[in-house]
Amino acid sequence: MLKYSNRIDLYFKIVYNKANMESGCKRSMSDKKYISTRGQQKPLDFYDAILQGIGSDGGLLVPDFELEQKDLKSLQNLSYVDMATEIISSFVDENAKEEIRELCQKAYGNGLFPQEVVPVKKAGDVYIAELFQGPTAAFKDMALSLLPHFMTYSLKKKGEERKVMILAATSGDTGKAALEGFKDVEGTYIQVFYPVDGVSPIQKQQMITQTGSNVDVVGIQGNFDDAQTAVKKAFQSPDLKDLCDEHHVFLSSANSINIGRLIPQVVYYFYSYMTLVHDQEIKLGEPVNFTIPSGNFGNCLAGVIARKMGLPITKFIVASNKNNILTDFFRTGKYDARRDFYKTNAPAMDILVSSNLERLVYMVSQDSQKVQTYMDNLNKQGVYEISDDLLEKLQTLFKAGWLDEDEVLSVIHTCFEETGYLLDTHTAIGYGVYKEYQKAFRDETKTIILATASPYKFADSVYEALENQKLPEYEAIEAVHQKTGVPIPTPLVHLDQKEVKHHKVIHKDDIIQEISQKIKELSL
Ligand SMILES: *Cc1c(COP(=O)(O)O)cnc(C)c1O
């Protein structure tokens, strides 16, 4: 079987697949397999890929089949649920469509999101796709509203009788969205690790007040990378594996290392594009750019997949905060994590080990040996450098830039003054970096900025940006509302009055110990 990119330039030649479809060539369901970026994982079907969460060799799972080329015309005017069904079923058995529709309905059509799941607004000359309308007011809801349904569906398909224990490391937003998604979901248990001083007070309050009988929230003294690294190690630990077997439990991941996080994110690229077509802002088939405030690079990678499925995207503009490792990478080809880690006013992007870059490097190189070498270098020396030919390929598609904290505040201020649109700190980075790109390259291509959080999740910074003075979090929420009239998302109303249920804080080296403890308790 040919791998999808062996015979094409990954980015530019997408015609082959159409020809394939026209010749009536149908792949059998068993062709839709997932393999690891590091090459040592036996191919898995969709369900096992979801349940396992990560390659047994420590790599990330990626499709090992030709991505289905979508006919744009047929996707016009679909509701979000219908669009999600069309896109997502391309990743599952061919006969699973109706079941996938049910899952999408549960995630996006049952009142967790408003009627308009992803509104696209205009701010000056850019379009802003609001990915934060879900139950926790952050873009993580787009995938984590669906992932638990993928899990239970996969458990059922596989006749799995063990319980699944979901592990999540969070830089603030994943944790809450995963907790909301998995709370009281049968057959699952979820444990979330967050850096105790590395998330905003509102993010923290959202997590430590979490209800549900199967949830556990643990603060760690360390940063997000420490948490994510420990969680990745947990999957590799033979001791934990034995313990899991003994207690009829297996581990899976709710981080964007799980392919089940990426697949739902492909949908909103198509959806926001089609909204612009519907609103007659662009013509069907007209190329656009996307700007993505990035951390773990999962959001952007979903766009790369959308592009491979035929969405006409010219450029991805990758925006970072002061932890600008991605900016350096796209400019130089060198991924150098030997640098200071900064806590910034856009904490969900405070990341130095951007997991999904591994998938990108694999997709472009199609060389698991190379990926393994790069990742070994990263683990041992804290740095790797891709070859020139790979860098050249990446640079035709990606532009990257970053803003410091003061620039973030000034962008929020200016954008609100000039356009009336209120940005959160993360989206402001996207907006600011895009404006710089536009000036530097004079690119007139219509551009969609992905808005990743409600401004109220980072209300103290937003208030500071607007008024040039500080207020405590909860007062800032009220004051921002008074000033701008932008509605406060329901999940954030009276958040300060909720009961704190999770007090635990541990050292970063004790994460695996903590997981073991929980597994033992679980089967009592
Ligand atoms: C998670 C997150 C990001 C970064 O997304 P990645 O997929 O990790 O690149 C950006 N902004 C906000 C608000 C987030 O929660």
The ligand as an SDF file (V2000), in Angstrom:
LIG
                    3D

 15 15  0  0  0  0  0  0  0  0999 V2000
   -4.7020   25.5710   23.5760 C   0  0  0  0  0  0  0  0  0  0  0  0
   -4.8060   26.9930   23.2280 C   0  0  0  0  0  0  0  0  0  0  0  0
   -3.9920   27.5580   22.2390 C   0  0  0  0  0  0  0  0  0  0  0  0
   -2.9390   26.7640   21.5090 C   0  0  0  0  0  0  0  0  0  0  0  0
   -3.4760   25.7830   20.6760 O   0  0  0  0  0  0  0  0  0  0  0  0
   -2.5650   24.5780   20.1500 P   0  0  0  0  0  0  0  0  0  0  0  0
   -3.4890   23.6770   19.4550 O   0  0  0  0  0  0  0  0  0  0  0  0
   -1.9770   23.9540   21.3860 O   0  0  0  0  0  0  0  0  0  0  0  0
   -1.5270   25.1670   19.2900 O   0  0  0  0  0  0  0  0  0  0  0  0
   -4.1630   28.8960   21.9260 C   0  0  0  0  0  0  0  0  0  0  0  0
   -5.0640   29.6490   22.5840 N   0  0  0  0  0  0  0  0  0  0  0  0
   -5.8460   29.1580   23.5580 C   0  0  0  0  0  0  0  0  0  0  0  0
   -6.7950   30.0550   24.2550 C   0  0  0  0  0  0  0  0  0  0  0  0
   -5.7630   27.8000   23.9010 C   0  0  0  0  0  0  0  0  0  0  0  0
   -6.5510   27.3130   24.8610 O   0  0  0  0  0  0  0  0  0  0  0  0
  1  2  1  0
  2  3  1  0
  2 14  2  0
  3  4  1  0
  3 10  2  0
  4  5  1  0
  5  6  1  0
  6  7  2  0
  6  8  1  0
  6  9  1  0
 10 11  1  0
 11 12  2  0
 12 13  1  0
 12 14  1  0
 14 15  1  0
M  END
$$$$
